[in-house]
Amino acid sequence: MTGGRRRSETSRLAILDAARDLLLEGGYEQLTIDAIAGRAGVGKQTIYRWWGSKGAVVADAALEGGLAQPLTPLPDTGDIETDLRRWLRAWTEHLTTAQGTGLILALTAATADDHTVADVLFERFTQPHEQLLRDRLERARGAGQLASDAPVPTIASVLIGSLLYRVLTRQAPPTVDDADLVVRLVLGGAG
């Protein structure tokens, strides 16, 4: 809230809904503050009063507007390979949908445009999801399924980053078979 004026919750939600819908329809590159304002039925000045940039609107729309996957702990059956494969397959299936790919590309563009947005997205989205993966890897390490000196942060980064790279380069999207291969390769080196 800036300028002493309170946000209208109705307007705020309309703006986030409009940003989400327009993002899914045309992608980040086509998204404009004018279009968001028009779809939401508010003035551009309202958006700029509450958000500093298009990226900031997109970040809030992703975090509050149902675009991002919910925070869900990884399965723990006692078999780290099975659990990672199940989790990474589901993550890859979501990532390669039009909505998942669009979201990743939009969030990447938004973070490139605005360091503050990058920090908020890391704190509220990336870090909590990565921490769930690290927690599961630490339990596997404690159970002797990974070497005692296995670099858990690096393993988590490789599992996620290798598939994100395929989405960001806009070449052949990753498949569930790729997810299985990444798990096998990573665990083969960390076992």
N, C-alpha and C positions, 0 to 999 in steps of 0.2 A: 504494500500500500504506500503510495507516494502522494505528495501534494495535499495531504489531509483528507483526501476523499476515500471513502470506503468502496471496496469492490462490490459490485452486484454479483451475487453468486450465480444468478440466472445468466447474466452476460458472460461471466467467466466460463461457465460450462458450455455456453453456446460457442464461444471462441475456441475452446479445446475440441469440441465436437466438429466444428467446421475445419479446424486445422487437421484433425485426424482424417476426416472424410476426403478433403482435398489432397492430402498426402497420399492416401491410398489410390485416389483416382489418377493423379498425374505425377506423383513423385516430388521429391524435394526441389528439384530444379525448376519445376513449373509452379511451385507454391509461392504465393506473394501475400504480403500483409493486406493489400487491397482485396484480394480474393477472399481471404479469411474474414475480413471485416464485412464484406458484402454478404457472404454466406451466413455469418453470425448475426447480421442485422445491427451492427454497432459501427461506430466511427473508428477510423484508423488511430486517432489520438487515444482512444480507449485502450487499444492493444499496446501502443507504445508507452502509455502511462504505467501499465502493469508488467510488461515484458520489454527488455532492452533490444531484442532482436528476433528475427524469424526463427533462429535456432533455439532461442529460449522458449518460444511458444511450442515448437515441435517437441522439445524435451519434456515440457509439462504434459503435452498431449500424449506422448508415449508413456510416460510414467503414470498418469492419472486416467488416461482415456482408453484403457483396455488393449493397447497395441502390444505392450511388452508381456512376455510370458510371466505368469505368477511365480513367486519365489517358492520353490518346492524342493525339499531335501532329496538328495540322490537315494536310490534304493540301497538297502544294505542287507543282502542275502548271505553275507559272509564270503562271497566270491567276487573279488574286485573286478576281474575281467568281465564277468557276466553283468555286473552292475554298471560298469562304465559303458559297455556296449549298449545296454538297454537305454541308458541315459543319453549317450551321444547319438544314437539312432533317432530317438524322439526329438532331440534338439536339432539334428540335421533336417529331419522331416519338416519341422516348423520353420527353420531357417530358409528352406528352399521354396516355401510357398510365396506367392506374390506379396502377401502381407509381410511375411518375415523378411524377405529380401528387401522390399521397399523400406521397411523400418531400419534395417541395418545400414542401408545406403544413406537414408535421411539422417540418422543419428551420427554417422561418420561425417557427413557434410556439416551438420550443425556443430559438432565438436571442433571441426577444422576452422569454422568461422568465429568461434567464441570460446576462449579459454575458460571462462566462468561456467559456461554450459558444459564443457568437458568435465570440469570438476564436479558439478552437480550430478551429471549422469554417472560418473565413476562412483561417487559416494552412494547414490540411491539405487543404481541399477547394476553396474558391472561388478563392483566389489562384493555386494551381498551374494550374487550368483556365484562368483568365483570362490567366495568363502565356503559355500556349501560343498563345492567340488573339493576344495582343499581339506575340509573337515573329513570327507569320505576317504580321501587319500591318506590322511593321517591315521584314521582308524585302520586302514589296510596295512599301513606301515607298522603300526602297533601290533597287528595280528601276524606279522611276519610275511605278508603277501607282497610287500615291497621291501627292498633293501633298507636297512636302518639309516643309511645316509642318502636315500633317494631324495632328490631335490623337488619337493612337493610343489612349490610355487612354479617352477619351470615346467613340471609335468602338466599342471593345470593350464598354463599358458599355451603349451604345445597342443593339448587336446582341443582347446577352443580356437586358438589362433590359426591353426593349419586349415580349418574348415572355413573360418571367416575370410581368410585370404582368398579362397576360391570365389566367394560371393563378391568381395570387393573388387576383384579383377574383372568381373563380369564375363568370365570365360565359361567353361563347363562347370555347372553348379555341382557341389559335392553331393554324393549319394550315401545311402546307408552303408553300402559296401566300403566306401571311403572311410566312414566312421569306424567300421570294424577294423580296417587296416591300420588306421591311426592308433587305435587302442592296442592292437597287437604289437605295433612297432614301439610304442612308448613303453608298454609293460615289458617288452623283451629287453629294453635297455635299462629299465628301472628295477627289474625283478631281482 
